Amino acid sequence: MKINYDYYYKNNFIIPLLSSIALVVFIGLNIFMLLKKGDTKSSTYYIFTILASVLVIAMLTAQLYRGFNLIVEKESDADVISGEITDIQFVYNSPRYSLNGEACHAVWLFIGDQRYYILDTDEISIGDKVQLTYLPRSRFVIEYYKE
């Protein structure tokens, strides 16, 4: 299965970056309104929205961290590895993905002691022999085949 590089770039870097910027502006506006108004009824609302926004930014940070290497990595930098899958772990706080109209989820795929970020539609399992084409810095798998 081939996964478009631009799809990873958009979902793991561009969207989290724009969302984080929007939330920082939103937090700034809430702090401004909190300082300007000063009444206790509305201050509870502003404090709550500021805290909620900070939590969302913290969750987006993990996604931005994974996608940050995509700035310097290109599809032509890809490496190929073959091996047997030793473990599969769900990636927490990953965006929702859809490949070919089918819902999929991000997992960490382990071959030996190395882990790779892959979109899985429940086609792969532990013990399968696979060939992966992946980006070496971010560990995003852009193509994989069962052997």
C-alpha positions as CSV (number, residue, x, y, z in Angstrom):
1,M,0.0,0.0,0.0
2,K,1.3,3.4,-0.9
3,I,0.6,6.5,1.3
4,N,1.0,9.9,-0.2
5,Y,3.8,12.0,1.3
6,D,1.7,15.2,1.0
7,Y,-1.0,13.5,3.0
8,Y,1.4,12.9,5.9
9,Y,2.8,16.5,5.6
10,K,-0.7,18.1,5.7
11,N,-2.0,16.0,8.6
12,N,1.1,15.8,10.7
13,F,2.5,19.3,10.2
14,I,0.4,21.9,8.5
15,I,-2.9,21.3,10.2
16,P,-1.4,21.0,13.8
17,L,0.7,24.1,13.1
18,L,-2.2,26.2,11.9
19,S,-4.4,24.9,14.8
20,S,-1.7,25.8,17.3
21,I,-1.3,29.3,15.9
22,A,-5.1,29.9,16.0
23,L,-5.3,28.6,19.6
24,V,-2.4,30.9,20.7
25,V,-4.3,33.9,19.2
26,F,-7.5,32.7,21.0
27,I,-5.6,32.4,24.3
28,G,-4.2,35.9,23.8
29,L,-7.7,37.3,23.2
30,N,-9.0,35.6,26.2
31,I,-6.2,36.9,28.4
32,F,-6.8,40.4,27.0
33,M,-10.6,40.1,27.8
34,L,-9.9,38.7,31.2
35,L,-7.6,41.6,32.1
36,K,-9.9,44.2,30.5
37,K,-13.2,43.1,32.1
38,G,-12.1,42.0,35.6
39,D,-15.5,40.8,36.8
40,T,-15.5,37.4,38.5
41,K,-18.4,35.8,36.6
42,S,-16.8,36.2,33.2
43,S,-13.3,35.6,34.5
44,T,-14.2,32.0,35.3
45,Y,-15.2,31.5,31.7
46,Y,-12.0,33.0,30.4
47,I,-9.8,31.0,32.7
48,F,-11.6,27.8,31.7
49,T,-11.2,28.5,28.0
50,I,-7.5,29.4,28.4
51,L,-6.9,26.2,30.3
52,A,-8.8,24.1,27.7
53,S,-6.8,25.8,24.9
54,V,-3.5,25.1,26.6
55,L,-4.5,21.4,26.9
56,V,-5.3,21.2,23.2
57,I,-2.0,22.8,22.3
58,A,-0.2,20.3,24.5
59,M,-1.9,17.5,22.6
60,L,-1.0,19.1,19.2
61,T,2.6,19.4,20.3
62,A,3.1,15.7,20.1
63,Q,1.7,15.7,16.5
64,L,3.9,18.6,15.5
65,Y,6.9,16.9,17.0
66,R,6.3,13.9,14.8
67,G,5.7,16.0,11.7
68,F,8.5,18.5,12.3
69,N,11.1,16.4,10.4
70,L,8.9,16.5,7.3
71,I,10.1,20.0,6.7
72,V,13.5,18.7,5.7
73,E,12.6,15.2,4.5
74,K,11.5,14.5,1.0
75,E,10.1,11.4,-0.6
76,S,13.4,10.9,-2.4
77,D,15.2,10.5,1.0
78,A,13.2,7.2,1.6
79,D,15.0,4.0,2.7
80,V,13.8,0.4,2.4
81,I,13.8,-2.3,5.0
82,S,12.5,-5.8,5.1
83,G,11.7,-7.9,8.1
84,E,9.2,-9.6,10.4
85,I,6.9,-7.5,12.5
86,T,7.7,-8.0,16.2
87,D,5.2,-5.6,17.8
88,I,2.4,-3.2,16.9
89,Q,1.4,-0.3,19.3
90,F,-1.4,2.2,18.8
91,V,-0.2,5.8,18.4
92,Y,-2.0,7.9,21.0
93,N,-3.1,11.4,20.0
94,S,-2.8,10.8,16.3
95,P,-5.0,12.5,13.7
96,R,-7.8,10.6,12.0
97,Y,-6.9,9.2,8.7
98,S,-8.8,7.9,5.7
99,L,-7.0,5.9,2.9
100,N,-8.9,5.1,-0.3
101,G,-12.2,5.9,1.5
102,E,-11.4,3.5,4.3
103,A,-10.8,4.6,7.9
104,C,-7.4,3.7,9.3
105,H,-5.4,4.5,12.4
106,A,-1.8,5.2,13.1
107,V,0.4,2.5,14.8
108,W,4.0,2.1,15.7
109,L,5.2,-0.9,13.8
110,F,8.3,-2.6,15.2
111,I,10.8,-4.6,13.1
112,G,13.4,-5.8,15.5
113,D,14.0,-2.9,17.9
114,Q,13.3,-0.2,15.3
115,R,9.8,1.5,15.2
116,Y,8.0,3.0,12.2
117,Y,4.9,5.2,12.0
118,I,2.4,3.5,9.7
119,L,-1.3,3.9,8.8
120,D,-3.0,0.6,9.3
121,T,-6.4,-0.6,8.1
122,D,-6.0,-3.8,10.2
123,E,-4.3,-5.6,7.3
124,I,-1.0,-6.3,9.1
125,S,-0.3,-8.3,12.2
126,I,2.5,-9.5,14.4
127,G,4.6,-12.1,12.6
128,D,3.9,-10.8,9.1
129,K,7.0,-10.3,6.8
130,V,6.9,-6.9,5.2
131,Q,8.9,-4.6,3.1
132,L,8.7,-0.9,4.2
133,T,9.7,2.2,2.4
134,Y,10.1,4.9,5.1
135,L,11.5,8.4,5.7
136,P,14.6,7.9,8.0
137,R,14.2,10.9,10.3
138,S,10.5,10.9,11.0
139,R,10.1,7.2,10.6
140,F,6.9,7.7,8.5
141,V,6.2,4.7,6.2
142,I,5.2,5.8,2.8
143,E,4.9,2.4,1.2
144,Y,4.6,-1.2,2.4
145,Y,4.1,-4.6,1.1
146,K,3.5,-8.0,2.7
147,E,6.0,-10.5,1.5
